[in-house]
Amino acid sequence: MFIRRIVLILLILSCSVGLAQAEWRELDTISTYGGFTIYGDPTTLRLDTEKRLAKMWVLYDFKTVQKSSKGAYLSMKELWQFNCKEERYRSSTASYFSDHMAHGNLVFNQLTEGSWISVPPGTISAGLAELACRAMS
């Protein structure tokens, strides 16, 4: 009986850990900056339907090491905000990681909220805005 409870607890814990992982959805691969792939995670989507705002994490996974004054990194995770009514977006925070897909050591955080930018049609930001704002419709 005791062993069954331990097995059940371990099973529940292993399932809950799996649920906490990001579900990155690949959006595009870009050749600039040494090449990178950009992902959105719809499981992190947060909506404010009254203000028509959406927030979602976005990941840049670089093919080559990127260098800054704060250190070298292979991936960057940003929290993007979308104004679905006015078709604008901005980044509110960014975290830079030493390994691919936001793994490895945290190299540095950038907590500066960016300015609102119009979403140009046919761009990566348009694809991310569509993914984030689709739930608002």
C-alpha positions as CSV (number, residue, x, y, z in Angstrom):
1,M,0.0,0.0,0.0
2,F,2.8,2.4,0.9
3,I,4.7,1.7,-2.3
4,R,1.6,2.3,-4.4
5,R,1.2,5.8,-2.8
6,I,4.9,6.6,-3.6
7,V,4.5,5.4,-7.2
8,L,1.3,7.4,-7.5
9,I,2.9,10.6,-6.1
10,L,6.0,10.1,-8.4
11,L,3.6,9.7,-11.4
12,I,1.7,12.8,-10.5
13,L,4.9,14.8,-10.0
14,S,6.4,13.7,-13.3
15,C,3.2,14.6,-15.2
16,S,3.1,18.1,-13.6
17,V,6.7,18.8,-14.5
18,G,5.9,17.9,-18.1
19,L,3.0,20.4,-18.2
20,A,5.3,23.2,-17.0
21,Q,7.5,23.0,-20.1
22,A,7.2,25.5,-22.9
23,E,5.4,24.5,-26.1
24,W,7.5,26.5,-28.5
25,R,5.8,26.8,-31.9
26,E,8.3,27.5,-34.7
27,L,7.3,30.5,-36.8
28,D,10.2,31.3,-39.1
29,T,14.0,30.9,-39.7
30,I,15.9,34.0,-40.5
31,S,19.4,34.2,-42.2
32,T,20.5,37.6,-40.6
33,Y,22.6,37.8,-37.4
34,G,24.2,34.5,-38.3
35,G,20.8,32.8,-38.6
36,F,18.2,32.1,-36.0
37,T,14.8,30.5,-35.6
38,I,11.9,32.3,-33.9
39,Y,9.3,30.6,-31.8
40,G,6.1,31.6,-30.0
41,D,4.7,29.8,-26.9
42,P,0.9,29.9,-27.0
43,T,0.7,28.2,-23.6
44,T,2.1,31.4,-22.0
45,L,-0.6,33.6,-23.7
46,R,-2.3,36.0,-21.2
47,L,-5.3,38.0,-22.4
48,D,-6.9,41.3,-21.1
49,T,-10.0,41.2,-23.3
50,E,-11.3,44.5,-21.9
51,K,-8.2,46.4,-23.1
52,R,-7.7,44.0,-26.1
53,L,-4.1,43.3,-24.9
54,A,-2.3,40.0,-25.2
55,K,1.1,38.9,-23.8
56,M,3.2,35.9,-24.9
57,W,6.7,34.7,-24.6
58,V,8.8,34.6,-27.8
59,L,12.1,32.8,-28.3
60,Y,15.0,33.5,-30.6
61,D,17.3,30.5,-31.1
62,F,20.5,31.6,-32.8
63,K,22.7,29.3,-35.0
64,T,25.9,31.1,-33.9
65,V,27.0,32.6,-30.7
66,Q,25.8,36.2,-30.2
67,K,28.1,38.6,-28.2
68,S,27.2,41.6,-26.1
69,S,29.0,43.6,-23.5
70,K,27.3,41.5,-20.9
71,G,28.3,38.1,-22.3
72,A,27.8,35.6,-25.1
73,Y,24.5,33.8,-25.7
74,L,22.8,31.4,-28.0
75,S,19.1,32.1,-27.3
76,M,17.0,35.0,-26.1
77,K,13.5,34.8,-24.6
78,E,11.3,38.0,-24.7
79,L,7.9,38.8,-23.3
80,W,5.9,40.5,-26.1
81,Q,2.8,42.6,-25.6
82,F,0.3,42.9,-28.3
83,N,-2.4,45.6,-28.6
84,C,-4.8,43.6,-30.8
85,K,-7.2,46.5,-31.4
86,E,-4.5,49.0,-32.6
87,E,-2.3,46.2,-34.2
88,R,0.8,47.2,-32.3
89,Y,3.4,45.3,-30.3
90,R,6.4,45.8,-27.9
91,S,8.8,43.8,-25.9
92,S,8.7,44.3,-22.1
93,T,11.5,42.0,-20.9
94,A,14.2,39.8,-22.3
95,S,16.4,37.0,-20.9
96,Y,19.6,35.8,-22.6
97,F,20.8,32.2,-22.2
98,S,24.1,30.5,-22.8
99,D,22.6,27.5,-24.6
100,H,19.9,26.9,-27.3
101,M,16.2,27.1,-26.5
102,A,16.5,29.1,-23.3
103,H,18.6,26.5,-21.6
104,G,22.0,26.8,-19.9
105,N,23.0,29.7,-17.7
106,L,21.2,33.0,-17.6
107,V,23.7,35.4,-19.1
108,F,21.7,38.6,-18.3
109,N,18.2,40.1,-18.1
110,Q,16.9,43.2,-19.8
111,L,13.9,44.7,-18.1
112,T,13.3,47.7,-20.4
113,E,9.8,48.1,-21.8
114,G,10.0,49.0,-25.5
115,S,8.0,51.5,-27.5
116,W,4.8,50.4,-29.3
117,I,5.5,49.4,-32.9
118,S,3.0,48.9,-35.7
119,V,2.6,45.3,-36.9
120,P,3.6,45.3,-40.6
121,P,1.7,42.7,-42.7
122,G,3.6,39.6,-43.8
123,T,6.3,39.8,-41.1
124,I,7.3,37.6,-38.1
125,S,5.7,40.1,-35.8
126,A,2.4,39.8,-37.8
127,G,2.5,36.0,-37.3
128,L,3.1,36.4,-33.6
129,A,0.3,39.0,-33.3
130,E,-2.0,36.6,-35.1
131,L,-1.1,33.8,-32.8
132,A,-1.6,35.9,-29.7
133,C,-4.7,37.9,-30.8
134,R,-6.5,34.9,-32.3
135,A,-7.9,34.0,-28.9
136,M,-9.3,37.5,-28.6
137,S,-11.8,37.1,-31.5
